[in-house]
Structures are given as C-alpha cells and as structure tokens.
Amino acid sequence: MENKAQKKVLIIVGVILLLIVILAYILSSLITDSEEPNTPSDPDPNVPNEVFRDEIQRLEDDSVFFEVQKIINDYYNRIFEEDTSTLLSILDPNYIEENQIRANNLYSIIGRDYGITNYVAKEIYYNPDSSVTYYFVRGDLSSNSIMGDEYEFFEDVSYLIIVDESNGNYVLRPIQTTNLSEYAQNYDMVERQLSSGVTFSAEEITLENKLSIYLAIFINFLIDNPEEAYLLLDDHTKNSYRGYEDFLNQTTSLYQNFSSKIFSYSSREEDDVTIYDVVDDKQNQFVIYEYGIMNFQISY
C-alpha cells in the first residue's frame, strides 16, 4: 500500500512538472511573437518601400522654395477671385473640419478683403525623403487695394503645406507660431492620402530669375514699404544716407531709376556668403549679399 501511494505521488509530481514545462514553452512563444514585427519574412520586391520621416531640415532648394511660395500666392489669388470650390479643395480637410468650414462661411474664416497681395516666404522647414512632405513656411504678406491707396504689410504670416508624394497632390492650412523651427519639430506629422486635385510641381528657377526677384522685392518696397526697403540695405549703403528720413526722401527717385531686369551678373563666395555683382538694364550696379534663400541685403 505504501509503494502504491508513493507511485501516485510520483505520477502527480511528474504531471505537474510536465504542465510547468508546457506552460513555460507557451509563454516563451507569446513573448517572442510580441517582440517580432508583424512583417512578412520575404517582402514582395515589386512593392515600393514607402518611407516616412519626421526629422526637420531647413529648405535650401531654390526651385522647391519658390514653388512653395507660389502655392501660397496662388491661394491668395483664389481668395481675391472668390474661387470657392478650388479653395475648399486646397484647404487641408482637417483644417476644414476643425473650423467647420462650409461654402457659406469660408471667407468669414480665411478672410476676403486682402486685395492685391504678394506673399514673400522668409524661411521654410520640411521633412526630407518622406512619402508625405510637410513644408512649414513663414513669410510676409503685402496687400494693396485695387486702386492702390490702402497698402498693408503683415509680418510673420505662416502656412503648412502638405504634399502626398504618391500623386503630388497638396493641401495647405494657416498656422500660428512665433518660432517656426520649434513648431515644425513638435508637429505631429502622420501619413496622409490626399486627393485635392492640385499638384506640387517645382520648376527649375535660373539664377538670373532669382536675382531679378530680389531686386523686384527691394524696388517695390521703395514705394509700398520704404521701411522694409531700408532694412534690406547693407550697412555701407545705409551709412551713405543721413539716416532713414534722408533715404525716404530719395525713394521715389530710386524707384524710377532702378530696374529689376538683369543686364549682367557674376557671383563669388566669401565667408559662407554668396555675393552677386549685378547690373540692371539701366546700367545701375548692385551688390547682393545672400545669406540663404530670400535672406539677402543690397548695396548700390
């Protein structure tokens, strides 16, 4: 009887040990499965590897920079033309939903009375090599009435443009920030599938065209916003005047004498600054110091 009891105890102990081993194996399998990514072991080589990155860099590509700027100017042109259907397709659907935008309240939210506008981008940040590209833009907006008698200047007007690289479609939304770089770094960028019907297409801009744009900005400011024109002067040129008031008294004459059409130009590099020697088609000589795209000073 004693031997039978011992056998029963040994059998029960053996069963318990077997159950422990089985349970340990199951738990080990579950832990391993949870640690491994849920991806096929042999991915299809014909399916492109979509990439999404959220690191932020400052945009230094001239063509892309001016295309982003053009998109914002096109947006203001459509506001001026009251092209409601296109505006509703261009605006970020999330922005539309957040602000409960409809055709009958669109302009009360985005504005209507901008007049004739010109948006000049000052800095742009983006996430490179991404399947969806986010462009964070800060710039200044000039606005004038059709009659030219109600000029306004708005500093630090910012936008976010989102481009679905799979089809080139983009949307945009106004953003509010005092630090664009920090805003971009902290923005929750996610995959987006966009079907706005408008596409992002950066065309190459020549150096001559870029220099012409720089001169045009300065020349237009001479009449519309002399203070901004004065700020664009390098220190040497500023010191050639007896202060801002002296410069202001000569802005009309400068505006009439200067041209944004380029006759000739050359460039050189000096201490991380690109220096352009430019002659306009009226034979005025300028020196343009470029510290970055749309970050420049002018001497004459």
Secondary structure, 3 states (H helix, E strand, C coil): CHHHHHHHHHHHHHHHHHHHHHHHHHHHHHHHHHHCCCCCCCCCCCCCCCCCCCCCEECCCHHHHHHHHHHHHHHHHHHHCCCHHHHHHHECHHHHHHCCCCCCCHHHHHCCCCCEEEEEEEEEEECCCCCEEEEEEEEEEEEECCCCCCCEEEEEEEEEEEEECCCCEEEEEEECCCCHHHHHHHCCCCCCCCCCCCECCCCCCCHHHHHHHHHHHHHHHHHHCHHHHHHCECHHHHHCCCCHHHHHCCHHHHHHHCCCCEEEEEEEEECCEEEEEEEECCCCEEEEEEEECCEEEEEC
